[in-house]
Amino acid sequence: MPYFITDKSPDCSGWATIKEDGEVLGCHENKQDAVDHMVAISIAEDMPPGGERNSQANEVIIVDIDGTLLSGSRGIQKNIDYVNLLYPDYYIYIVTGRPASDERETIKQLTDAGVRFNDIQFNEDMSVSTAEYKKQTAADTLTDNPVKLAIDNDADRILFTWYRNQRPENNYSK
């Protein structure tokens, strides 16, 4: 489970180190102490730190990786710039069809490319098609938070499908 820091936790007067679900692991007087705590826990659990969480954002932006943020292992700068522009105001949720076994390498590629995001979800059941996996993940997200935008290089096939299924009033013919 990735660990994050935030200055928006109702349980702390300063900065907090938190789990992905928002559970507070420690309160800190300053940001650096929270960062140090997050990094120490992440190293102990052999995973990359999650970074600063924008817990004020209640609207979600779902973003794909392949062909959208990255081409191979290289960043697609215009798309990265756009996502980074949205980051301060929205919860950036990367949903990828990549297998969970690629997590460490993928997070490094995204970090090296300068992508700012709050969370990432990998396909843990590779027997499910990428389109079906993304559709179900997006539908699950909609039950908890409003999805403002979904960014994918194959939006017609994947994202409009789940959007129409979740919002029948938007079911239109192309």
Biotite code that builds the C-alpha atoms (Angstrom):
import biotite.structure as struc

atoms = struc.array([
    struc.Atom([0.000, 0.000, 0.000], chain_id="A", res_id=1, res_name="MET", atom_name="CA", element="C"),
    struc.Atom([1.481, 3.373, -0.928], chain_id="A", res_id=2, res_name="PRO", atom_name="CA", element="C"),
    struc.Atom([1.952, 5.969, 1.793], chain_id="A", res_id=3, res_name="TYR", atom_name="CA", element="C"),
    struc.Atom([1.326, 9.685, 1.410], chain_id="A", res_id=4, res_name="PHE", atom_name="CA", element="C"),
    struc.Atom([1.615, 12.999, 3.206], chain_id="A", res_id=5, res_name="ILE", atom_name="CA", element="C"),
    struc.Atom([-1.037, 15.686, 3.545], chain_id="A", res_id=6, res_name="THR", atom_name="CA", element="C"),
    struc.Atom([-1.668, 18.894, 5.440], chain_id="A", res_id=7, res_name="ASP", atom_name="CA", element="C"),
    struc.Atom([-5.441, 18.401, 5.137], chain_id="A", res_id=8, res_name="LYS", atom_name="CA", element="C"),
    struc.Atom([-6.000, 15.584, 7.634], chain_id="A", res_id=9, res_name="SER", atom_name="CA", element="C"),
    struc.Atom([-8.679, 16.446, 10.207], chain_id="A", res_id=10, res_name="PRO", atom_name="CA", element="C"),
    struc.Atom([-6.758, 14.333, 12.741], chain_id="A", res_id=11, res_name="ASP", atom_name="CA", element="C"),
    struc.Atom([-3.575, 16.428, 12.641], chain_id="A", res_id=12, res_name="CYS", atom_name="CA", element="C"),
    struc.Atom([-2.943, 20.123, 13.123], chain_id="A", res_id=13, res_name="SER", atom_name="CA", element="C"),
    struc.Atom([0.137, 20.086, 10.880], chain_id="A", res_id=14, res_name="GLY", atom_name="CA", element="C"),
    struc.Atom([1.285, 17.489, 8.398], chain_id="A", res_id=15, res_name="TRP", atom_name="CA", element="C"),
    struc.Atom([0.252, 13.826, 8.442], chain_id="A", res_id=16, res_name="ALA", atom_name="CA", element="C"),
    struc.Atom([1.695, 10.629, 7.052], chain_id="A", res_id=17, res_name="THR", atom_name="CA", element="C"),
    struc.Atom([-1.255, 8.586, 5.831], chain_id="A", res_id=18, res_name="ILE", atom_name="CA", element="C"),
    struc.Atom([-2.166, 5.288, 4.222], chain_id="A", res_id=19, res_name="LYS", atom_name="CA", element="C"),
    struc.Atom([-3.913, 5.192, 0.863], chain_id="A", res_id=20, res_name="GLU", atom_name="CA", element="C"),
    struc.Atom([-7.299, 4.984, 2.618], chain_id="A", res_id=21, res_name="ASP", atom_name="CA", element="C"),
    struc.Atom([-6.566, 8.121, 4.668], chain_id="A", res_id=22, res_name="GLY", atom_name="CA", element="C"),
    struc.Atom([-5.691, 6.378, 7.946], chain_id="A", res_id=23, res_name="GLU", atom_name="CA", element="C"),
    struc.Atom([-3.207, 8.553, 9.833], chain_id="A", res_id=24, res_name="VAL", atom_name="CA", element="C"),
    struc.Atom([0.097, 6.907, 10.710], chain_id="A", res_id=25, res_name="LEU", atom_name="CA", element="C"),
    struc.Atom([1.634, 9.961, 12.334], chain_id="A", res_id=26, res_name="GLY", atom_name="CA", element="C"),
    struc.Atom([1.210, 13.698, 12.812], chain_id="A", res_id=27, res_name="CYS", atom_name="CA", element="C"),
    struc.Atom([4.136, 16.055, 12.251], chain_id="A", res_id=28, res_name="HIS", atom_name="CA", element="C"),
    struc.Atom([4.853, 19.719, 12.905], chain_id="A", res_id=29, res_name="GLU", atom_name="CA", element="C"),
    struc.Atom([6.399, 20.254, 9.481], chain_id="A", res_id=30, res_name="ASN", atom_name="CA", element="C"),
    struc.Atom([6.314, 18.847, 5.981], chain_id="A", res_id=31, res_name="LYS", atom_name="CA", element="C"),
    struc.Atom([9.883, 17.517, 6.035], chain_id="A", res_id=32, res_name="GLN", atom_name="CA", element="C"),
    struc.Atom([9.186, 15.332, 9.085], chain_id="A", res_id=33, res_name="ASP", atom_name="CA", element="C"),
    struc.Atom([6.109, 13.915, 7.335], chain_id="A", res_id=34, res_name="ALA", atom_name="CA", element="C"),
    struc.Atom([8.139, 13.262, 4.170], chain_id="A", res_id=35, res_name="VAL", atom_name="CA", element="C"),
    struc.Atom([10.881, 11.535, 6.181], chain_id="A", res_id=36, res_name="ASP", atom_name="CA", element="C"),
    struc.Atom([8.278, 9.321, 7.880], chain_id="A", res_id=37, res_name="HIS", atom_name="CA", element="C"),
    struc.Atom([6.588, 8.462, 4.557], chain_id="A", res_id=38, res_name="MET", atom_name="CA", element="C"),
    struc.Atom([9.917, 7.584, 2.937], chain_id="A", res_id=39, res_name="VAL", atom_name="CA", element="C"),
    struc.Atom([11.041, 5.453, 5.909], chain_id="A", res_id=40, res_name="ALA", atom_name="CA", element="C"),
    struc.Atom([7.819, 3.420, 5.868], chain_id="A", res_id=41, res_name="ILE", atom_name="CA", element="C"),
    struc.Atom([7.971, 3.049, 2.095], chain_id="A", res_id=42, res_name="SER", atom_name="CA", element="C"),
    struc.Atom([11.582, 1.837, 2.209], chain_id="A", res_id=43, res_name="ILE", atom_name="CA", element="C"),
    struc.Atom([10.740, -0.614, 5.005], chain_id="A", res_id=44, res_name="ALA", atom_name="CA", element="C"),
    struc.Atom([7.946, -2.051, 2.851], chain_id="A", res_id=45, res_name="GLU", atom_name="CA", element="C"),
    struc.Atom([10.041, -1.932, -0.349], chain_id="A", res_id=46, res_name="ASP", atom_name="CA", element="C"),
    struc.Atom([7.725, 0.348, -2.306], chain_id="A", res_id=47, res_name="MET", atom_name="CA", element="C"),
    struc.Atom([7.951, 3.841, -3.753], chain_id="A", res_id=48, res_name="PRO", atom_name="CA", element="C"),
    struc.Atom([6.489, 6.669, -1.644], chain_id="A", res_id=49, res_name="PRO", atom_name="CA", element="C"),
    struc.Atom([3.118, 7.950, -2.802], chain_id="A", res_id=50, res_name="GLY", atom_name="CA", element="C"),
    struc.Atom([3.904, 11.635, -2.437], chain_id="A", res_id=51, res_name="GLY", atom_name="CA", element="C"),
    struc.Atom([1.667, 14.484, -1.392], chain_id="A", res_id=52, res_name="GLU", atom_name="CA", element="C"),
    struc.Atom([-2.024, 13.699, -1.490], chain_id="A", res_id=53, res_name="ARG", atom_name="CA", element="C"),
    struc.Atom([-4.545, 16.315, -2.475], chain_id="A", res_id=54, res_name="ASN", atom_name="CA", element="C"),
    struc.Atom([-7.265, 15.200, -0.075], chain_id="A", res_id=55, res_name="SER", atom_name="CA", element="C"),
    struc.Atom([-9.287, 18.340, -0.761], chain_id="A", res_id=56, res_name="GLN", atom_name="CA", element="C"),
    struc.Atom([-9.994, 17.172, -4.292], chain_id="A", res_id=57, res_name="ALA", atom_name="CA", element="C"),
    struc.Atom([-13.241, 15.267, -4.465], chain_id="A", res_id=58, res_name="ASN", atom_name="CA", element="C"),
    struc.Atom([-13.453, 15.081, -8.249], chain_id="A", res_id=59, res_name="GLU", atom_name="CA", element="C"),
    struc.Atom([-11.376, 12.427, -9.958], chain_id="A", res_id=60, res_name="VAL", atom_name="CA", element="C"),
    struc.Atom([-9.459, 12.543, -13.221], chain_id="A", res_id=61, res_name="ILE", atom_name="CA", element="C"),
    struc.Atom([-8.806, 9.027, -14.546], chain_id="A", res_id=62, res_name="ILE", atom_name="CA", element="C"),
    struc.Atom([-5.706, 8.772, -16.732], chain_id="A", res_id=63, res_name="VAL", atom_name="CA", element="C"),
    struc.Atom([-4.263, 5.935, -18.814], chain_id="A", res_id=64, res_name="ASP", atom_name="CA", element="C"),
    struc.Atom([-0.537, 5.335, -19.240], chain_id="A", res_id=65, res_name="ILE", atom_name="CA", element="C"),
    struc.Atom([0.327, 3.639, -22.531], chain_id="A", res_id=66, res_name="ASP", atom_name="CA", element="C"),
    struc.Atom([-0.112, 5.951, -25.485], chain_id="A", res_id=67, res_name="GLY", atom_name="CA", element="C"),
    struc.Atom([-1.394, 8.668, -23.158], chain_id="A", res_id=68, res_name="THR", atom_name="CA", element="C"),
    struc.Atom([1.305, 9.547, -20.601], chain_id="A", res_id=69, res_name="LEU", atom_name="CA", element="C"),
    struc.Atom([4.061, 7.284, -21.899], chain_id="A", res_id=70, res_name="LEU", atom_name="CA", element="C"),
    struc.Atom([5.145, 5.950, -25.252], chain_id="A", res_id=71, res_name="SER", atom_name="CA", element="C"),
    struc.Atom([7.212, 2.945, -24.264], chain_id="A", res_id=72, res_name="GLY", atom_name="CA", element="C"),
    struc.Atom([9.180, 4.327, -21.331], chain_id="A", res_id=73, res_name="SER", atom_name="CA", element="C"),
    struc.Atom([9.311, 7.929, -22.634], chain_id="A", res_id=74, res_name="ARG", atom_name="CA", element="C"),
    struc.Atom([6.925, 10.626, -21.523], chain_id="A", res_id=75, res_name="GLY", atom_name="CA", element="C"),
    struc.Atom([4.425, 12.265, -23.856], chain_id="A", res_id=76, res_name="ILE", atom_name="CA", element="C"),
    struc.Atom([5.136, 15.795, -22.670], chain_id="A", res_id=77, res_name="GLN", atom_name="CA", element="C"),
    struc.Atom([2.002, 17.640, -23.839], chain_id="A", res_id=78, res_name="LYS", atom_name="CA", element="C"),
    struc.Atom([-0.203, 15.123, -22.005], chain_id="A", res_id=79, res_name="ASN", atom_name="CA", element="C"),
    struc.Atom([1.999, 15.135, -18.901], chain_id="A", res_id=80, res_name="ILE", atom_name="CA", element="C"),
    struc.Atom([1.863, 18.934, -18.821], chain_id="A", res_id=81, res_name="ASP", atom_name="CA", element="C"),
    struc.Atom([-1.940, 18.817, -19.030], chain_id="A", res_id=82, res_name="TYR", atom_name="CA", element="C"),
    struc.Atom([-2.281, 16.244, -16.226], chain_id="A", res_id=83, res_name="VAL", atom_name="CA", element="C"),
    struc.Atom([0.174, 18.184, -14.057], chain_id="A", res_id=84, res_name="ASN", atom_name="CA", element="C"),
    struc.Atom([-1.890, 21.321, -14.648], chain_id="A", res_id=85, res_name="LEU", atom_name="CA", element="C"),
    struc.Atom([-4.969, 19.486, -13.305], chain_id="A", res_id=86, res_name="LEU", atom_name="CA", element="C"),
    struc.Atom([-3.144, 17.940, -10.326], chain_id="A", res_id=87, res_name="TYR", atom_name="CA", element="C"),
    struc.Atom([-3.574, 20.768, -7.790], chain_id="A", res_id=88, res_name="PRO", atom_name="CA", element="C"),
    struc.Atom([-7.367, 20.779, -8.165], chain_id="A", res_id=89, res_name="ASP", atom_name="CA", element="C"),
    struc.Atom([-8.253, 17.150, -8.880], chain_id="A", res_id=90, res_name="TYR", atom_name="CA", element="C"),
    struc.Atom([-7.467, 13.674, -7.625], chain_id="A", res_id=91, res_name="TYR", atom_name="CA", element="C"),
    struc.Atom([-5.348, 12.153, -10.404], chain_id="A", res_id=92, res_name="ILE", atom_name="CA", element="C"),
    struc.Atom([-6.050, 8.416, -10.574], chain_id="A", res_id=93, res_name="TYR", atom_name="CA", element="C"),
    struc.Atom([-3.975, 6.461, -13.075], chain_id="A", res_id=94, res_name="ILE", atom_name="CA", element="C"),
    struc.Atom([-5.683, 3.279, -14.221], chain_id="A", res_id=95, res_name="VAL", atom_name="CA", element="C"),
    struc.Atom([-3.512, 1.034, -16.356], chain_id="A", res_id=96, res_name="THR", atom_name="CA", element="C"),
    struc.Atom([-3.913, -2.301, -18.044], chain_id="A", res_id=97, res_name="GLY", atom_name="CA", element="C"),
    struc.Atom([-0.306, -3.079, -17.134], chain_id="A", res_id=98, res_name="ARG", atom_name="CA", element="C"),
    struc.Atom([0.108, -6.040, -14.776], chain_id="A", res_id=99, res_name="PRO", atom_name="CA", element="C"),
    struc.Atom([0.808, -5.478, -11.088], chain_id="A", res_id=100, res_name="ALA", atom_name="CA", element="C"),
    struc.Atom([4.213, -7.116, -11.608], chain_id="A", res_id=101, res_name="SER", atom_name="CA", element="C"),
    struc.Atom([5.233, -3.993, -13.580], chain_id="A", res_id=102, res_name="ASP", atom_name="CA", element="C"),
    struc.Atom([4.408, -1.603, -10.708], chain_id="A", res_id=103, res_name="GLU", atom_name="CA", element="C"),
    struc.Atom([7.915, -0.625, -9.637], chain_id="A", res_id=104, res_name="ARG", atom_name="CA", element="C"),
    struc.Atom([9.208, -0.075, -13.180], chain_id="A", res_id=105, res_name="GLU", atom_name="CA", element="C"),
    struc.Atom([6.064, 1.823, -14.202], chain_id="A", res_id=106, res_name="THR", atom_name="CA", element="C"),
    struc.Atom([6.146, 4.169, -11.214], chain_id="A", res_id=107, res_name="ILE", atom_name="CA", element="C"),
    struc.Atom([9.808, 4.892, -11.936], chain_id="A", res_id=108, res_name="LYS", atom_name="CA", element="C"),
    struc.Atom([8.971, 5.690, -15.576], chain_id="A", res_id=109, res_name="GLN", atom_name="CA", element="C"),
    struc.Atom([6.147, 8.016, -14.521], chain_id="A", res_id=110, res_name="LEU", atom_name="CA", element="C"),
    struc.Atom([8.319, 9.692, -11.891], chain_id="A", res_id=111, res_name="THR", atom_name="CA", element="C"),
    struc.Atom([11.216, 10.104, -14.333], chain_id="A", res_id=112, res_name="ASP", atom_name="CA", element="C"),
    struc.Atom([8.788, 11.667, -16.841], chain_id="A", res_id=113, res_name="ALA", atom_name="CA", element="C"),
    struc.Atom([7.591, 14.137, -14.184], chain_id="A", res_id=114, res_name="GLY", atom_name="CA", element="C"),
    struc.Atom([3.989, 12.907, -13.932], chain_id="A", res_id=115, res_name="VAL", atom_name="CA", element="C"),
    struc.Atom([2.168, 14.103, -10.791], chain_id="A", res_id=116, res_name="ARG", atom_name="CA", element="C"),
    struc.Atom([-0.574, 11.784, -9.548], chain_id="A", res_id=117, res_name="PHE", atom_name="CA", element="C"),
    struc.Atom([-2.352, 10.703, -6.394], chain_id="A", res_id=118, res_name="ASN", atom_name="CA", element="C"),
    struc.Atom([-2.908, 7.003, -6.969], chain_id="A", res_id=119, res_name="ASP", atom_name="CA", element="C"),
    struc.Atom([-2.329, 4.260, -9.506], chain_id="A", res_id=120, res_name="ILE", atom_name="CA", element="C"),
    struc.Atom([-4.181, 1.014, -10.127], chain_id="A", res_id=121, res_name="GLN", atom_name="CA", element="C"),
    struc.Atom([-2.700, -1.949, -11.999], chain_id="A", res_id=122, res_name="PHE", atom_name="CA", element="C"),
    struc.Atom([-4.579, -4.852, -13.574], chain_id="A", res_id=123, res_name="ASN", atom_name="CA", element="C"),
    struc.Atom([-4.209, -7.661, -11.053], chain_id="A", res_id=124, res_name="GLU", atom_name="CA", element="C"),
    struc.Atom([-6.294, -10.126, -13.094], chain_id="A", res_id=125, res_name="ASP", atom_name="CA", element="C"),
    struc.Atom([-4.701, -10.381, -16.512], chain_id="A", res_id=126, res_name="MET", atom_name="CA", element="C"),
    struc.Atom([-7.436, -12.806, -17.621], chain_id="A", res_id=127, res_name="SER", atom_name="CA", element="C"),
    struc.Atom([-9.703, -9.741, -17.863], chain_id="A", res_id=128, res_name="VAL", atom_name="CA", element="C"),
    struc.Atom([-9.288, -7.611, -20.988], chain_id="A", res_id=129, res_name="SER", atom_name="CA", element="C"),
    struc.Atom([-7.811, -4.150, -20.545], chain_id="A", res_id=130, res_name="THR", atom_name="CA", element="C"),
    struc.Atom([-11.028, -2.535, -21.771], chain_id="A", res_id=131, res_name="ALA", atom_name="CA", element="C"),
    struc.Atom([-13.194, -4.505, -19.330], chain_id="A", res_id=132, res_name="GLU", atom_name="CA", element="C"),
    struc.Atom([-10.762, -3.902, -16.464], chain_id="A", res_id=133, res_name="TYR", atom_name="CA", element="C"),
    struc.Atom([-10.726, -0.139, -17.059], chain_id="A", res_id=134, res_name="LYS", atom_name="CA", element="C"),
    struc.Atom([-14.503, -0.042, -17.463], chain_id="A", res_id=135, res_name="LYS", atom_name="CA", element="C"),
    struc.Atom([-15.036, -1.824, -14.125], chain_id="A", res_id=136, res_name="GLN", atom_name="CA", element="C"),
    struc.Atom([-12.416, 0.251, -12.292], chain_id="A", res_id=137, res_name="THR", atom_name="CA", element="C"),
    struc.Atom([-14.012, 3.464, -13.556], chain_id="A", res_id=138, res_name="ALA", atom_name="CA", element="C"),
    struc.Atom([-17.482, 2.244, -12.561], chain_id="A", res_id=139, res_name="ALA", atom_name="CA", element="C"),
    struc.Atom([-16.196, 1.400, -9.070], chain_id="A", res_id=140, res_name="ASP", atom_name="CA", element="C"),
    struc.Atom([-14.650, 4.864, -8.790], chain_id="A", res_id=141, res_name="THR", atom_name="CA", element="C"),
    struc.Atom([-17.953, 6.491, -9.744], chain_id="A", res_id=142, res_name="LEU", atom_name="CA", element="C"),
    struc.Atom([-19.656, 4.877, -6.750], chain_id="A", res_id=143, res_name="THR", atom_name="CA", element="C"),
    struc.Atom([-17.364, 6.805, -4.380], chain_id="A", res_id=144, res_name="ASP", atom_name="CA", element="C"),
    struc.Atom([-16.376, 10.018, -6.165], chain_id="A", res_id=145, res_name="ASN", atom_name="CA", element="C"),
    struc.Atom([-17.466, 12.049, -9.167], chain_id="A", res_id=146, res_name="PRO", atom_name="CA", element="C"),
    struc.Atom([-15.276, 11.487, -12.211], chain_id="A", res_id=147, res_name="VAL", atom_name="CA", element="C"),
    struc.Atom([-14.669, 14.840, -13.886], chain_id="A", res_id=148, res_name="LYS", atom_name="CA", element="C"),
    struc.Atom([-12.676, 13.582, -16.844], chain_id="A", res_id=149, res_name="LEU", atom_name="CA", element="C"),
    struc.Atom([-11.089, 10.431, -18.229], chain_id="A", res_id=150, res_name="ALA", atom_name="CA", element="C"),
    struc.Atom([-8.003, 10.719, -20.422], chain_id="A", res_id=151, res_name="ILE", atom_name="CA", element="C"),
    struc.Atom([-7.117, 7.767, -22.635], chain_id="A", res_id=152, res_name="ASP", atom_name="CA", element="C"),
    struc.Atom([-5.656, 7.397, -26.100], chain_id="A", res_id=153, res_name="ASN", atom_name="CA", element="C"),
    struc.Atom([-8.494, 4.988, -26.958], chain_id="A", res_id=154, res_name="ASP", atom_name="CA", element="C"),
    struc.Atom([-11.364, 6.857, -25.352], chain_id="A", res_id=155, res_name="ALA", atom_name="CA", element="C"),
    struc.Atom([-14.020, 5.845, -27.877], chain_id="A", res_id=156, res_name="ASP", atom_name="CA", element="C"),
    struc.Atom([-13.650, 2.154, -27.155], chain_id="A", res_id=157, res_name="ARG", atom_name="CA", element="C"),
    struc.Atom([-12.948, 2.199, -23.437], chain_id="A", res_id=158, res_name="ILE", atom_name="CA", element="C"),
    struc.Atom([-14.044, 5.286, -21.568], chain_id="A", res_id=159, res_name="LEU", atom_name="CA", element="C"),
    struc.Atom([-17.196, 6.295, -23.398], chain_id="A", res_id=160, res_name="PHE", atom_name="CA", element="C"),
    struc.Atom([-18.383, 2.716, -22.904], chain_id="A", res_id=161, res_name="THR", atom_name="CA", element="C"),
    struc.Atom([-18.247, 2.870, -19.115], chain_id="A", res_id=162, res_name="TRP", atom_name="CA", element="C"),
    struc.Atom([-19.488, 6.454, -19.058], chain_id="A", res_id=163, res_name="TYR", atom_name="CA", element="C"),
    struc.Atom([-22.601, 5.542, -21.064], chain_id="A", res_id=164, res_name="ARG", atom_name="CA", element="C"),
    struc.Atom([-23.172, 2.520, -18.849], chain_id="A", res_id=165, res_name="ASN", atom_name="CA", element="C"),
    struc.Atom([-22.976, 4.629, -15.689], chain_id="A", res_id=166, res_name="GLN", atom_name="CA", element="C"),
    struc.Atom([-24.826, 7.672, -16.995], chain_id="A", res_id=167, res_name="ARG", atom_name="CA", element="C"),
    struc.Atom([-27.654, 6.555, -19.324], chain_id="A", res_id=168, res_name="PRO", atom_name="CA", element="C"),
    struc.Atom([-28.643, 10.178, -19.986], chain_id="A", res_id=169, res_name="GLU", atom_name="CA", element="C"),
    struc.Atom([-25.339, 10.502, -21.848], chain_id="A", res_id=170, res_name="ASN", atom_name="CA", element="C"),
    struc.Atom([-25.942, 7.504, -24.081], chain_id="A", res_id=171, res_name="ASN", atom_name="CA", element="C"),
    struc.Atom([-25.689, 8.913, -27.562], chain_id="A", res_id=172, res_name="TYR", atom_name="CA", element="C"),
    struc.Atom([-24.941, 7.536, -30.979], chain_id="A", res_id=173, res_name="SER", atom_name="CA", element="C"),
    struc.Atom([-21.773, 8.497, -32.736], chain_id="A", res_id=174, res_name="LYS", atom_name="CA", element="C"),
])
